[in-house]
Amino acid sequence: MLIGVPAEIKNNENRVAITPAGVVELVKFGHDVLIQSNAGSGSGFEDKEYISVGAQIVPTIEDVYAKAEMILKVKEPIAQEYDLVREGQLVFTYFHFASSEPLTKAMLKSKAVCLAYETVESADGSLPLLIPMSEVAGRMSIQEGAKYLEKPLKGKGILLGGVPGTPRGKVLVLGGGIVGTQAAKMAAGLGANVIIMDISLKRLRYLADIMPANVTTLMSNQHNIELAIKEADLIVGAVLIPGAKAPRLIKREMLKKMRPGTVLVDVAVDQGGCIETCTPTTHEDPTFIIDDIVHYCVANMPGAVPYTSTLALTNATLPYVLELANKGWQKATEDNLELKKGLNIVNGEIVHKGVAEAFA
């Protein structure tokens, strides 16, 4: 199979969908790999490294899309790429269709086969291709939140861990999945007092067992959320419903209950966001302020740490890439139910329930 890897052109997206190590494995099985020139440079992988393991470097993104049978990406195609996607072409990437009707319509029109990283699902319900980036984003949510709590950046001027003789910062994490767990661990490690909420008692029991003493578990409901936001310095939105829009847990009117300078980090923004006032931002212009509340809503947070993120992502995606390349998408999804659940759009039809429901 001819596999193409275009450079990511989303704002400040420096990850790449394959490393030289991945190329070695594909070439070993007889596949050809096209890499757009400098596609890996943002993650620390130069063209010469790809060439040395058997990849072919092509100059433009148009070359990649025009020739490849399977497109490997990190983020969803953006408007400039819509018309490059061809009928019958397999595109394997993060799509998050439920949060973007224009993208969904464009891929339906293209009649491509859209296989989404975020809905590939294991038998136990886990999301193996979302987990590594969720781990990165969860940890980064605290790193970025702590930064934007600084007064020059319009935050409260609070050090999350405090120092002897001063109170610790207070962090509220909405959602106890991978993102929320990593966020709570990072915040606790900095010394903050942390509340993590979830709707599953089973999950809360697990979190209570593994978290340090400065993390409190709490059932997620409107009453508890409204009480907790009054005291929180940093609030992390970490709610995920695979393939569907995130539920809105914090509404616009609730901002009035927060203290000025509170920081909101909505990791779920690429699925529509769980905070009503959050709209996607970029690493170039990451925050905005509404009612004196700082909103950090970057939709590709792991793109800021591309070396770590690329390695973490490609470690997880490569086995699936090999299966798709070796068998073709139809046979691969027949044989592997995990991959079958990743199918979102096939030849002009939506085949994923969450995406279909998002647009009625």
C-alpha positions as CSV (number, residue, x, y, z in Angstrom):
1,M,0.0,0.0,0.0
2,L,1.1,3.6,-0.7
3,I,0.9,5.5,2.6
4,G,1.1,9.3,2.7
5,V,2.0,11.5,5.6
6,P,1.3,15.2,5.0
7,A,2.7,18.0,7.2
8,E,0.1,19.3,9.8
9,I,-1.0,22.8,8.9
10,K,-3.3,23.5,11.8
11,N,-2.1,26.5,13.9
12,N,1.1,25.5,15.8
13,E,0.5,21.8,15.3
14,N,4.0,20.3,15.3
15,R,3.3,16.6,15.7
16,V,3.7,14.1,12.9
17,A,1.8,10.9,12.2
18,I,4.7,8.6,11.8
19,T,8.3,8.4,13.1
20,P,11.3,6.9,11.2
21,A,10.9,3.8,13.4
22,G,7.3,3.5,12.0
23,V,8.6,3.8,8.4
24,V,11.0,0.9,9.1
25,E,8.1,-1.4,10.0
26,L,6.0,-0.4,7.0
27,V,8.8,-0.8,4.6
28,K,9.6,-4.2,6.1
29,F,6.1,-5.4,5.0
30,G,6.6,-4.1,1.5
31,H,4.7,-0.8,1.7
32,D,5.8,2.6,0.3
33,V,5.7,5.7,2.4
34,L,5.5,9.3,1.2
35,I,6.4,12.0,3.6
36,Q,5.9,15.7,2.9
37,S,9.1,17.6,3.2
38,N,9.7,18.8,6.8
39,A,6.6,17.1,8.1
40,G,8.5,15.7,11.0
41,S,10.9,18.6,11.7
42,G,8.6,20.1,14.4
43,S,8.9,16.9,16.4
44,G,12.6,16.6,15.9
45,F,12.6,14.2,12.9
46,E,14.4,15.5,9.8
47,D,13.8,14.5,6.2
48,K,17.2,12.7,6.0
49,E,16.2,10.4,8.8
50,Y,13.1,9.3,6.9
51,I,15.1,8.9,3.7
52,S,17.6,6.7,5.4
53,V,14.9,4.2,6.4
54,G,13.3,4.0,3.0
55,A,10.7,6.8,2.9
56,Q,10.2,9.1,-0.2
57,I,10.1,12.8,0.5
58,V,7.7,14.8,-1.7
59,P,7.6,18.6,-1.7
60,T,3.9,19.5,-1.3
61,I,0.8,18.5,0.5
62,E,-0.9,18.1,-2.9
63,D,1.6,15.5,-3.9
64,V,0.8,13.4,-0.8
65,Y,-2.9,13.5,-1.2
66,A,-2.8,12.9,-4.9
67,K,-0.8,9.7,-4.7
68,A,-1.5,8.0,-1.4
69,E,-4.0,5.3,-0.8
70,M,-4.0,5.9,2.9
71,I,-3.4,9.2,4.5
72,L,-2.0,9.3,8.0
73,K,-2.4,12.5,10.0
74,V,-2.6,13.7,13.6
75,K,-5.3,16.3,13.4
76,E,-8.4,16.5,11.3
77,P,-8.2,18.0,7.8
78,I,-8.8,21.8,7.8
79,A,-10.5,23.8,5.1
80,Q,-7.4,24.0,2.8
81,E,-7.3,20.2,2.7
82,Y,-11.0,19.4,2.1
83,D,-10.7,19.3,-1.7
84,L,-7.5,17.3,-1.6
85,V,-9.2,14.2,0.0
86,R,-10.2,11.8,-2.7
87,E,-13.1,9.4,-3.1
88,G,-12.2,5.9,-1.7
89,Q,-9.1,7.3,0.0
90,L,-8.6,6.0,3.6
91,V,-7.9,8.9,6.1
92,F,-6.7,7.8,9.5
93,T,-6.5,10.6,12.1
94,Y,-8.2,12.4,14.9
95,F,-11.5,13.8,13.4
96,H,-13.8,14.8,16.3
97,F,-16.6,15.1,13.8
98,A,-19.3,15.9,16.4
99,S,-17.8,19.3,17.0
100,S,-17.5,20.4,13.4
101,E,-20.4,20.3,10.9
102,P,-18.3,21.8,8.1
103,L,-15.7,19.1,8.4
104,T,-18.4,16.4,8.5
105,K,-20.1,17.7,5.4
106,A,-16.7,18.0,3.6
107,M,-15.8,14.4,4.3
108,L,-19.3,13.2,3.3
109,K,-18.9,15.1,0.0
110,S,-15.4,13.6,-0.6
111,K,-16.7,10.0,-0.3
112,A,-13.5,9.1,1.5
113,V,-13.2,6.4,4.3
114,C,-12.7,8.3,7.5
115,L,-11.3,6.2,10.4
116,A,-11.1,8.2,13.6
117,Y,-8.4,7.6,16.2
118,E,-10.7,8.8,18.9
119,T,-13.4,6.1,18.4
120,V,-11.2,3.1,18.0
121,E,-12.4,1.1,21.0
122,S,-11.1,-1.9,22.9
123,A,-13.3,-4.7,24.2
124,D,-13.1,-3.2,27.8
125,G,-14.4,0.1,26.5
126,S,-11.1,1.9,26.6
127,L,-9.9,4.1,23.7
128,P,-6.3,3.1,23.0
129,L,-5.6,5.8,20.5
130,L,-7.0,8.6,22.6
131,I,-5.3,7.5,25.8
132,P,-1.8,8.7,25.1
133,M,-2.9,12.2,24.0
134,S,-5.4,12.3,26.9
135,E,-2.5,11.6,29.2
136,V,-0.5,14.5,27.7
137,A,-3.4,16.9,27.7
138,G,-4.4,16.0,31.3
139,R,-0.9,16.8,32.5
140,M,-0.6,19.9,30.4
141,S,-3.9,21.2,31.7
142,I,-2.4,21.8,35.0
143,Q,0.9,23.1,33.6
144,E,-1.0,25.7,31.5
145,G,-3.6,26.4,34.2
146,A,-0.9,27.1,36.8
147,K,0.8,29.5,34.3
148,Y,-2.4,31.5,33.6
149,L,-3.1,31.8,37.3
150,E,-0.2,34.3,37.4
151,K,-1.3,37.9,37.8
152,P,0.4,39.3,34.7
153,L,-1.6,36.8,32.7
154,K,-4.9,38.0,34.4
155,G,-5.1,35.2,36.9
156,K,-5.6,35.4,40.6
157,G,-1.9,35.5,41.3
158,I,-2.0,32.1,43.1
159,L,0.8,29.6,43.4
160,L,-1.0,26.2,43.3
161,G,1.2,24.5,45.9
162,G,1.5,27.6,48.1
163,V,4.4,27.9,50.5
164,P,4.6,27.4,54.3
165,G,2.2,29.8,56.0
166,T,0.0,30.3,53.0
167,P,-3.1,28.4,51.7
168,R,-2.7,26.0,48.8
169,G,-4.5,26.6,45.5
170,K,-7.7,24.8,44.8
171,V,-8.3,22.7,41.7
172,L,-11.6,21.3,40.4
173,V,-11.4,18.5,37.9
174,L,-14.6,17.6,36.1
175,G,-14.4,14.0,34.9
176,G,-12.5,11.1,36.2
177,G,-11.3,9.5,33.0
178,I,-7.7,9.5,31.6
179,V,-7.5,13.3,31.3
180,G,-9.1,14.0,34.7
181,T,-6.9,11.4,36.4
182,Q,-3.7,12.8,35.0
183,A,-4.8,16.3,35.8
184,A,-5.6,15.5,39.4
185,K,-2.2,13.7,39.8
186,M,-0.3,16.6,38.4
187,A,-2.2,19.2,40.5
188,A,-1.8,17.0,43.6
189,G,1.9,16.7,42.9
190,L,2.3,20.4,42.9
191,G,0.7,20.5,46.3
192,A,-2.8,21.9,45.4
193,N,-6.0,20.8,47.1
194,V,-7.9,18.9,44.4
195,I,-11.5,17.9,43.9
196,I,-12.2,15.4,41.2
197,M,-15.8,14.7,40.1
198,D,-17.3,11.9,38.1
199,I,-20.8,10.4,37.7
200,S,-19.5,6.8,38.3
201,L,-19.2,5.6,41.9
202,K,-17.1,2.8,40.7
203,R,-14.6,5.2,39.2
204,L,-14.7,7.4,42.2
205,R,-13.9,4.4,44.5
206,Y,-10.9,3.6,42.3
207,L,-9.7,7.2,42.3
208,A,-10.0,7.4,46.0
209,D,-7.8,4.4,46.3
210,I,-5.0,5.6,44.0
211,M,-4.9,9.4,44.7
212,P,-2.9,11.1,47.4
213,A,-4.5,12.6,50.5
214,N,-4.9,16.1,49.0
215,V,-7.3,14.8,46.4
216,T,-11.0,14.5,47.3
217,T,-13.5,12.6,45.2
218,L,-17.0,13.9,44.7
219,M,-20.1,12.8,42.8
220,S,-20.7,15.0,39.8
221,N,-24.0,16.8,39.8
222,Q,-25.2,20.3,39.3
223,H,-25.4,21.1,43.0
224,N,-21.9,19.9,43.8
225,I,-20.5,21.7,40.7
226,E,-22.1,25.0,41.6
227,L,-20.7,24.8,45.2
228,A,-17.2,23.8,44.1
229,I,-16.7,26.5,41.4
230,K,-17.2,29.2,44.0
231,E,-13.9,28.2,45.7
232,A,-11.9,26.8,42.8
233,D,-8.9,28.7,41.5
234,L,-8.4,26.4,38.5
235,I,-11.2,24.3,36.8
236,V,-10.3,21.6,34.3
237,G,-13.0,20.3,32.0
238,A,-12.2,16.6,31.3
239,V,-15.5,15.0,30.2
240,L,-15.6,12.7,27.2
241,I,-18.4,10.8,25.5
242,P,-16.7,8.9,22.7
243,G,-17.5,10.3,19.2
244,A,-20.3,12.6,20.6
245,K,-20.5,16.2,21.9
246,A,-19.4,16.8,25.4
247,P,-22.1,17.7,27.9
248,R,-22.2,21.3,29.1
249,L,-21.5,21.2,32.8
250,I,-20.7,24.8,33.3
251,K,-23.2,27.4,31.8
252,R,-22.5,31.0,31.1
253,E,-24.5,32.3,34.1
254,M,-22.3,30.2,36.4
255,L,-19.3,32.4,35.7
256,K,-20.8,34.9,38.0
257,K,-20.3,32.5,40.9
258,M,-16.6,32.3,40.3
259,R,-14.0,34.7,41.7
260,P,-12.3,37.0,39.2
261,G,-9.1,35.5,37.9
262,T,-10.3,31.9,38.1
263,V,-8.8,29.9,35.2
264,L,-10.9,27.5,33.1
265,V,-9.1,24.8,31.0
266,D,-11.5,22.9,28.8
267,V,-9.7,19.9,27.5
268,A,-13.0,18.7,25.9
269,V,-13.1,21.7,23.6
270,D,-12.3,19.5,20.5
271,Q,-15.5,17.6,21.3
272,G,-17.6,20.8,21.7
273,G,-16.5,21.6,25.2
274,C,-18.1,21.0,28.6
275,I,-17.9,24.7,29.5
276,E,-20.5,26.7,27.6
277,T,-18.3,29.8,27.2
278,C,-15.3,27.9,25.8
279,T,-14.6,28.1,22.1
280,P,-11.5,26.7,20.4
281,T,-8.3,28.8,20.6
282,T,-4.8,28.2,19.4
283,H,-1.3,28.1,20.9
284,E,-0.7,31.4,19.2
285,D,-3.6,33.1,21.0
286,P,-4.6,30.6,23.7
287,T,-6.8,32.5,26.1
288,F,-9.7,35.0,26.3
289,I,-11.6,36.5,29.2
290,I,-15.3,36.5,29.9
291,D,-16.7,38.1,33.1
292,D,-13.1,38.3,34.5
293,I,-12.7,34.5,34.1
294,V,-9.7,33.3,32.1
295,H,-10.5,30.7,29.5
296,Y,-7.8,28.5,28.0
297,C,-9.4,26.4,25.2
298,V,-6.6,25.2,22.9
299,A,-8.0,22.4,20.8
300,N,-4.6,20.6,20.2
301,M,-2.9,21.0,23.5
302,P,-0.4,18.1,23.0
303,G,0.9,20.0,19.9
304,A,2.9,22.2,22.2
305,V,5.0,19.3,23.3
306,P,5.4,17.5,19.9
307,Y,8.4,15.3,20.6
308,T,6.8,13.6,23.6
309,S,3.3,13.6,21.9
310,T,4.5,12.2,18.6
311,L,6.3,9.3,20.3
312,A,3.3,8.6,22.6
313,L,0.8,8.7,19.7
314,T,2.8,6.7,17.2
315,N,3.6,4.0,19.8
316,A,-0.2,3.4,20.0
317,T,-1.2,3.9,16.3
318,L,1.5,1.9,14.5
319,P,0.0,-1.6,15.1
320,Y,-3.3,-0.4,13.7
321,V,-1.6,1.3,10.7
322,L,0.2,-2.0,9.9
323,E,-3.0,-3.9,10.1
324,L,-4.8,-1.5,7.7
325,A,-1.8,-1.4,5.3
326,N,-1.4,-5.2,5.3
327,K,-5.0,-6.1,4.9
328,G,-6.8,-3.1,3.5
329,W,-9.4,-1.2,5.5
330,Q,-12.3,-3.5,4.7
331,K,-10.6,-6.7,5.7
332,A,-8.9,-5.1,8.7
333,T,-12.2,-3.7,10.1
334,E,-13.9,-7.0,9.5
335,D,-11.2,-8.9,11.5
336,N,-10.7,-6.2,14.2
337,L,-13.7,-4.9,16.0
338,E,-11.6,-2.2,17.6
339,L,-10.8,-0.8,14.2
340,K,-14.4,-1.2,13.0
341,K,-15.6,1.1,15.8
342,G,-13.2,3.7,14.4
343,L,-15.1,4.0,11.2
344,N,-17.1,7.3,11.2
345,I,-17.8,8.0,7.5
346,V,-17.6,5.6,4.6
347,N,-18.1,6.5,1.0
348,G,-20.5,9.4,1.7
349,E,-22.4,7.9,4.7
350,I,-22.1,8.5,8.4
351,V,-21.6,5.1,10.1
352,H,-21.0,6.2,13.7
353,K,-24.0,6.7,16.0
354,G,-22.4,9.5,18.0
355,V,-21.6,11.6,14.9
356,A,-25.1,10.9,13.4
357,E,-26.8,12.0,16.6
358,A,-24.7,15.2,16.8
359,F,-26.3,16.4,13.6
360,A,-29.7,14.9,14.1
